[in-house]
Amino acid sequence: MSTISSVSSNTAVAANSSSTTDKSTLNSQDFLKLLTVQLANQDPFEPMSDTEFISQMANFSSLEQMSELSSNFTSFSSRQEQLSSQAFLGREVSIDQGEESDVTGTVSAVTIDDNGSIFVTVDGVQYASSLVRSVSNPSTATE
């Protein structure tokens, strides 16, 4: 009987900690809590094998590294986009306006707002850089 009440109380603690964060995925703290509960409530006559325990820890470590890699790649991608948008300065671009006719002109400014969105300024009007469909050297008029 004591084992059942122990499992119930530990499971309730783990469930309460997960529900208060309102996450759809487990984080490292949740994983460690679940592993601790699993170890505390295992059958002493049939404990978890070393290989199973090591496998779970290796999977967790791999998941942690993949999460960090994903975060770093997202940051790198954002910075790369910011750097490459500077190449629009002084270039002639064609902006896709959907149903309306495309806007063509020379980029006079590139700005980044607080959310990290990048905008190009053509003829005094800002457009999202994602609307740029073509980039070319400005045409020069020869007399």
Backbone as CSV, one residue per row, in Angstrom:
resi,resn,N_x,N_y,N_z,CA_x,CA_y,CA_z,C_x,C_y,C_z
1,MET,0.810,-1.194,0.000,0.000,0.000,0.000,0.856,1.261,0.000
2,SER,1.946,1.268,0.747,2.760,2.486,0.802,3.373,2.806,-0.550
3,THR,3.705,1.779,-1.328,4.268,2.021,-2.651,3.255,2.707,-3.548
4,ILE,2.009,2.287,-3.486,0.970,2.877,-4.330,0.746,4.337,-3.955
5,SER,0.666,4.649,-2.654,0.453,6.041,-2.256,1.666,6.890,-2.612
6,SER,2.857,6.286,-2.547,4.062,7.021,-2.905,4.061,7.355,-4.389
7,VAL,3.676,6.376,-5.200,3.604,6.611,-6.641,2.564,7.666,-6.938
8,SER,1.427,7.581,-6.290,0.354,8.546,-6.532,0.786,9.951,-6.166
9,SER,1.431,10.112,-5.024,1.823,11.459,-4.607,2.937,12.002,-5.496
10,ASN,3.883,11.167,-5.884,4.957,11.634,-6.759,4.433,11.951,-8.152
11,THR,3.505,11.146,-8.632,2.928,11.398,-9.942,2.148,12.704,-9.926
12,ALA,1.448,12.966,-8.838,0.695,14.214,-8.727,1.637,15.409,-8.721
13,VAL,2.779,15.291,-8.049,3.749,16.379,-8.027,4.281,16.622,-9.434
14,ALA,4.634,15.551,-10.146,5.151,15.695,-11.512,4.079,16.277,-12.426
15,ALA,2.828,15.845,-12.265,1.751,16.357,-13.105,1.492,17.828,-12.812
16,ASN,1.535,18.211,-11.523,1.304,19.605,-11.174,2.388,20.512,-11.716
17,SER,3.650,20.075,-11.677,4.735,20.921,-12.172,4.641,21.091,-13.670
18,SER,4.166,20.071,-14.385,4.038,20.176,-15.838,2.849,21.039,-16.222
19,SER,1.747,20.921,-15.478,0.552,21.663,-15.862,0.670,23.146,-15.534
20,THR,1.475,23.519,-14.562,1.594,24.930,-14.224,2.381,25.693,-15.272
21,THR,3.244,25.019,-16.041,4.032,25.709,-17.054,3.292,25.809,-18.374
22,ASP,2.199,25.016,-18.559,1.403,25.030,-19.788,2.254,24.829,-21.030
23,LYS,3.137,23.857,-20.997,3.977,23.541,-22.147,3.490,22.243,-22.763
24,SER,3.654,22.138,-24.061,3.265,20.902,-24.734,4.447,19.946,-24.846
25,THR,5.642,20.397,-24.452,6.823,19.549,-24.498,7.506,19.542,-23.135
26,LEU,8.298,18.526,-22.917,9.034,18.428,-21.664,10.348,19.183,-21.771
27,ASN,10.736,19.857,-20.698,12.049,20.476,-20.673,12.975,19.615,-19.824
28,SER,14.190,20.042,-19.631,15.171,19.234,-18.909,14.752,18.988,-17.459
29,GLN,14.143,19.988,-16.817,13.705,19.816,-15.434,12.596,18.769,-15.341
30,ASP,11.660,18.794,-16.284,10.580,17.808,-16.298,11.140,16.405,-16.489
31,PHE,12.105,16.273,-17.400,12.707,14.968,-17.657,13.391,14.437,-16.398
32,LEU,14.155,15.283,-15.731,14.858,14.847,-14.516,13.877,14.489,-13.399
33,LYS,12.771,15.221,-13.289,11.753,14.892,-12.280,11.134,13.525,-12.576
34,LEU,10.795,13.296,-13.838,10.210,12.005,-14.211,11.194,10.860,-13.985
35,LEU,12.452,11.086,-14.323,13.473,10.053,-14.111,13.647,9.765,-12.630
36,THR,13.627,10.805,-11.800,13.750,10.626,-10.349,12.571,9.830,-9.803
37,VAL,11.369,10.146,-10.251,10.176,9.414,-9.821,10.277,7.962,-10.268
38,GLN,10.728,7.756,-11.487,10.871,6.390,-12.011,11.867,5.593,-11.176
39,LEU,12.997,6.201,-10.845,14.008,5.504,-10.046,13.527,5.258,-8.620
40,ALA,12.840,6.238,-8.047,12.366,6.099,-6.665,11.289,5.028,-6.532
41,ASN,10.535,4.787,-7.595,9.417,3.863,-7.525,9.634,2.554,-8.273
42,GLN,10.861,2.282,-8.628,11.104,1.013,-9.319,11.071,-0.151,-8.331
43,ASP,10.805,-1.312,-8.853,10.764,-2.528,-8.040,12.196,-2.868,-7.617
44,PRO,12.461,-2.927,-6.292,13.831,-3.213,-5.836,14.325,-4.603,-6.262
45,PHE,13.410,-5.517,-6.560,13.820,-6.852,-6.986,14.096,-6.917,-8.490
46,GLU,13.625,-5.916,-9.212,13.883,-5.837,-10.652,14.201,-4.389,-11.009
47,PRO,15.362,-3.882,-10.584,15.691,-2.481,-10.855,15.949,-2.254,-12.354
48,MET,15.918,-0.999,-12.724,16.193,-0.626,-14.111,17.619,-1.052,-14.448
49,SER,17.799,-1.628,-15.613,19.140,-2.068,-15.995,20.017,-0.849,-16.290
50,ASP,21.331,-1.040,-16.131,22.275,0.044,-16.385,22.177,0.536,-17.829
51,THR,22.028,-0.391,-18.759,21.980,0.010,-20.169,20.734,0.830,-20.464
52,GLU,19.611,0.480,-19.842,18.386,1.245,-20.049,18.541,2.656,-19.488
53,PHE,19.127,2.762,-18.304,19.345,4.058,-17.670,20.298,4.906,-18.515
54,ILE,21.389,4.314,-18.958,22.361,5.041,-19.779,21.729,5.448,-21.105
55,SER,20.913,4.587,-21.674,20.232,4.908,-22.923,19.317,6.119,-22.751
56,GLN,18.578,6.170,-21.657,17.694,7.311,-21.409,18.500,8.596,-21.232
57,MET,19.607,8.515,-20.515,20.441,9.693,-20.312,21.071,10.143,-21.628
58,ALA,21.493,9.200,-22.463,22.074,9.540,-23.766,21.021,10.194,-24.664
59,ASN,19.809,9.663,-24.663,18.732,10.266,-25.446,18.434,11.683,-24.977
60,PHE,18.433,11.868,-23.670,18.181,13.191,-23.128,19.299,14.150,-23.521
61,SER,20.535,13.709,-23.417,21.679,14.545,-23.788,21.618,14.918,-25.268
62,SER,21.276,13.950,-26.102,21.158,14.210,-27.534,20.046,15.221,-27.816
63,LEU,18.928,15.073,-27.152,17.816,15.993,-27.318,18.210,17.399,-26.894
64,GLU,18.911,17.531,-25.795,19.377,18.822,-25.290,20.310,19.484,-26.304
65,GLN,21.227,18.704,-26.887,22.166,19.246,-27.877,21.450,19.654,-29.153
66,MET,20.475,18.876,-29.591,19.715,19.219,-30.793,18.916,20.506,-30.571
67,SER,18.373,20.664,-29.392,17.628,21.873,-29.071,18.545,23.095,-29.106
68,GLU,19.731,22.965,-28.545,20.695,24.064,-28.550,21.158,24.371,-29.968
69,LEU,21.401,23.336,-30.768,21.807,23.518,-32.160,20.717,24.248,-32.939
70,SER,19.485,23.864,-32.737,18.365,24.513,-33.415,18.287,25.990,-33.047
71,SER,18.448,26.290,-31.779,18.406,27.673,-31.314,19.551,28.484,-31.922
72,ASN,20.752,27.903,-31.936,21.906,28.590,-32.508,21.732,28.804,-34.010
73,PHE,21.176,27.815,-34.707,20.980,27.951,-36.147,19.955,29.030,-36.460
74,THR,18.907,29.119,-35.670,17.891,30.156,-35.859,18.513,31.538,-35.700
75,SER,19.347,31.693,-34.684,20.025,32.965,-34.451,20.974,33.288,-35.607
76,PHE,21.733,32.290,-36.059,22.657,32.472,-37.178,21.897,32.868,-38.439
77,SER,20.796,32.199,-38.718,19.999,32.470,-39.907,19.468,33.906,-39.888
78,SER,19.013,34.354,-38.742,18.492,35.710,-38.605,19.592,36.734,-38.863
79,ARG,20.757,36.498,-38.299,21.874,37.427,-38.497,22.346,37.422,-39.947
80,GLN,22.355,36.255,-40.561,22.759,36.148,-41.962,21.794,36.924,-42.859
81,GLU,20.507,36.822,-42.568,19.501,37.564,-43.337,19.706,39.064,-43.184
82,GLN,20.036,39.507,-41.967,20.280,40.922,-41.733,21.498,41.402,-42.515
83,LEU,22.555,40.605,-42.506,23.765,40.978,-43.237,23.534,41.001,-44.745
84,SER,22.851,39.999,-45.259,22.645,39.933,-46.708,21.704,41.022,-47.197
85,SER,20.814,41.501,-46.337,19.892,42.560,-46.758,20.623,43.868,-47.037
86,GLN,21.797,44.039,-46.472,22.577,45.245,-46.723,23.021,45.322,-48.184
87,ALA,23.075,44.184,-48.864,23.457,44.155,-50.277,22.423,44.847,-51.152
88,PHE,21.217,45.085,-50.654,20.186,45.787,-51.417,20.489,47.281,-51.572
89,LEU,21.288,47.832,-50.653,21.556,49.278,-50.681,22.158,49.706,-52.015
90,GLY,21.554,50.705,-52.618,22.049,51.237,-53.875,21.726,50.383,-55.094
91,ARG,21.053,49.271,-54.893,20.692,48.387,-56.009,19.267,48.654,-56.456
92,GLU,19.013,48.330,-57.705,17.667,48.439,-58.226,16.929,47.139,-57.916
93,VAL,15.747,47.258,-57.334,14.973,46.074,-56.956,13.589,46.142,-57.575
94,SER,13.005,44.990,-57.711,11.612,44.883,-58.141,10.844,44.297,-56.966
95,ILE,9.803,45.004,-56.535,9.001,44.601,-55.373,7.680,44.034,-55.868
96,ASP,7.347,42.837,-55.417,6.085,42.189,-55.787,4.951,42.797,-54.975
97,GLN,3.959,43.342,-55.678,2.808,43.958,-55.025,1.546,43.122,-55.173
98,GLY,1.706,41.854,-55.568,0.553,40.971,-55.706,-0.301,41.368,-56.890
99,GLU,-1.537,41.765,-56.615,-2.494,42.142,-57.662,-2.084,43.426,-58.371
100,GLU,-1.417,44.320,-57.651,-0.996,45.597,-58.229,0.275,45.378,-59.056
101,SER,0.657,46.384,-59.809,1.875,46.256,-60.602,3.093,46.339,-59.683
102,ASP,4.154,45.680,-60.103,5.378,45.669,-59.307,5.968,47.074,-59.209
103,VAL,6.660,47.317,-58.094,7.360,48.581,-57.895,8.831,48.322,-58.200
104,THR,9.422,49.195,-59.003,10.843,49.076,-59.314,11.517,50.382,-58.946
105,GLY,12.663,50.275,-58.298,13.397,51.477,-57.912,14.672,51.120,-57.190
106,THR,15.417,52.138,-56.829,16.697,51.962,-56.143,16.477,52.012,-54.639
107,VAL,17.090,51.079,-53.938,16.966,51.008,-52.477,17.828,52.097,-51.855
108,SER,17.194,52.966,-51.069,17.918,54.052,-50.410,18.223,53.742,-48.950
109,ALA,17.507,52.780,-48.363,17.738,52.431,-46.954,17.259,51.014,-46.682
110,VAL,17.907,50.390,-45.711,17.484,49.088,-45.195,17.313,49.263,-43.702
111,THR,16.138,48.898,-43.164,15.882,49.045,-41.733,15.418,47.723,-41.138
112,ILE,15.685,47.578,-39.852,15.277,46.390,-39.107,14.467,46.877,-37.913
113,ASP,13.229,46.391,-37.790,12.389,46.840,-36.679,12.698,46.040,-35.412
114,ASP,11.978,46.339,-34.357,12.224,45.686,-33.058,11.978,44.186,-33.088
115,ASN,11.145,43.721,-34.010,10.853,42.288,-34.118,11.861,41.552,-34.994
116,GLY,12.815,42.290,-35.584,13.803,41.676,-36.455,13.366,41.613,-37.903
117,SER,12.197,42.179,-38.230,11.732,42.213,-39.618,12.552,43.232,-40.397
118,ILE,12.889,42.877,-41.634,13.750,43.719,-42.456,12.916,44.404,-43.532
119,PHE,13.150,45.702,-43.709,12.429,46.499,-44.689,13.421,47.245,-45.578
120,VAL,13.070,47.374,-46.853,13.859,48.177,-47.781,13.032,49.415,-48.135
121,THR,13.713,50.530,-48.331,13.036,51.766,-48.697,13.318,52.062,-50.158
122,VAL,12.242,52.159,-50.942,12.319,52.483,-52.372,11.413,53.677,-52.612
123,ASP,12.003,54.749,-53.133,11.258,55.980,-53.402,10.500,56.468,-52.163
124,GLY,11.129,56.369,-51.018,10.563,56.871,-49.772,9.523,55.980,-49.120
125,VAL,9.251,54.807,-49.695,8.242,53.893,-49.142,8.935,52.621,-48.673
126,GLN,8.570,52.160,-47.474,9.167,50.929,-46.934,8.381,49.711,-47.404
127,TYR,9.133,48.665,-47.781,8.553,47.385,-48.189,9.282,46.277,-47.439
128,ALA,8.570,45.224,-47.101,9.204,44.061,-46.465,10.214,43.467,-47.442
129,SER,11.386,43.124,-46.952,12.432,42.584,-47.833,12.002,41.268,-48.471
130,SER,11.070,40.572,-47.862,10.587,39.312,-48.430,9.818,39.525,-49.734
131,LEU,9.398,40.771,-50.017,8.670,41.080,-51.247,9.596,41.359,-52.427
132,VAL,10.913,41.463,-52.170,11.870,41.730,-53.240,11.946,40.501,-54.138
133,ARG,11.684,40.697,-55.441,11.683,39.584,-56.398,12.923,39.564,-57.267
134,SER,13.551,40.746,-57.476,14.780,40.749,-58.268,15.655,41.917,-57.803
135,VAL,16.945,41.728,-57.973,17.934,42.735,-57.590,18.911,42.868,-58.740
136,SER,19.218,44.110,-59.115,20.181,44.322,-60.190,20.966,45.599,-59.922
137,ASN,22.046,45.761,-60.644,22.785,47.013,-60.565,21.918,48.102,-61.155
138,PRO,21.975,49.307,-60.594,21.130,50.374,-61.120,21.525,50.688,-62.568
139,SER,20.516,50.956,-63.367,20.809,51.303,-64.759,21.363,52.716,-64.787
140,THR,22.375,52.900,-65.579,22.975,54.221,-65.688,22.635,54.810,-67.047
141,ALA,22.197,56.028,-67.050,21.842,56.708,-68.301,23.101,57.282,-68.916
142,THR,23.349,56.970,-70.151,24.507,57.520,-70.848,24.034,58.619,-71.786
143,GLU,24.756,59.703,-71.770,24.351,60.834,-72.607,25.206,60.927,-73.821
